[in-house]
Amino acid sequence: MLLTRERFKGFTKKVLADPARQTEAILAVSADSRAAVDELVDTALEAGGSAANDPMDMDIMHSRSFYDPDGHLWEVMWMDPAALEAQPASA
């Protein structure tokens, strides 16, 4: 669930972390393509997010990350399903 901080406080007795100063979680989502990764992250940046880590672009994977306006870290990634199927089974 995506909640406001005030609403989220109703679900815990603990003190909430300040996402601008502390990492409480990394939220990761999978996209259907490289272009979908870029579109989602570009939209987040245009909506007030900020770039986080350097993009990773490899033959079988593409990922980018951003901080949302509250400071939460999001990772958006795509992996080539054909390349994953071609990986040998681990022993």
C-alpha positions in Angstrom: 0.0 0.0 0.0 1.1 3.6 -0.6 0.0 5.7 2.3 0.6 9.1 3.7 2.9 9.2 6.7 0.0 10.1 9.0 -2.1 7.1 7.8 0.9 4.8 8.0 1.5 5.7 11.6 -1.8 4.0 12.4 -0.3 0.6 11.4 2.6 0.5 13.8 3.6 1.4 17.4 7.2 2.1 16.3 8.7 5.4 15.4 8.7 6.0 11.6 12.1 6.3 9.9 12.9 9.6 8.1 13.3 8.4 4.5 15.3 11.5 3.7 18.0 10.5 6.2 17.6 6.7 6.6 17.0 3.7 4.3 14.1 1.7 5.6 13.5 -0.4 2.5 14.2 -0.7 -1.2 11.1 -1.0 -3.3 11.7 -3.1 -6.4 9.4 -3.5 -9.3 9.8 -5.4 -12.6 9.0 -4.0 -16.0 8.1 -5.7 -19.2 10.9 -4.1 -21.3 13.9 -1.7 -21.2 11.7 1.0 -22.6 9.1 0.4 -19.8 11.9 0.8 -17.2 12.9 4.1 -18.7 9.3 5.3 -19.1 8.5 4.6 -15.4 11.6 6.2 -14.0 11.3 9.2 -16.3 7.7 9.7 -15.2 8.8 9.4 -11.5 11.5 12.0 -12.1 9.1 14.4 -13.8 6.7 14.0 -10.9 9.2 15.2 -8.3 11.4 12.2 -7.7 15.2 12.4 -7.9 17.8 10.1 -9.5 19.4 7.6 -7.1 22.0 5.0 -8.2 23.7 4.9 -11.7 21.7 2.9 -14.3 22.7 -0.7 -14.9 22.5 -1.7 -18.5 23.8 -5.2 -19.4 22.8 -7.6 -22.2 20.2 -9.5 -20.1 19.2 -6.7 -17.7 18.4 -3.0 -17.5 17.6 -1.2 -14.3 17.4 2.4 -13.0 16.5 3.8 -9.6 15.0 6.9 -8.1 14.0 8.4 -4.8 10.3 9.4 -4.6 9.5 12.8 -3.1 9.4 11.3 0.4 12.9 9.9 0.0 12.0 6.2 -0.5 14.3 4.3 -2.8 12.7 2.5 -5.8 14.5 0.1 -8.2 12.9 -0.6 -11.6 14.3 -3.5 -13.6 13.9 -5.7 -16.6 15.5 -9.0 -17.3 15.5 -10.8 -20.6 13.4 -13.9 -20.1 15.1 -15.7 -23.0 18.5 -15.2 -21.4 17.3 -16.5 -18.1 16.0 -19.6 -19.7 19.4 -20.2 -21.4 21.2 -20.1 -18.0 22.5 -23.6 -17.0 20.8 -25.1 -13.9 22.9 -24.7 -10.8 24.2 -27.8 -9.1 
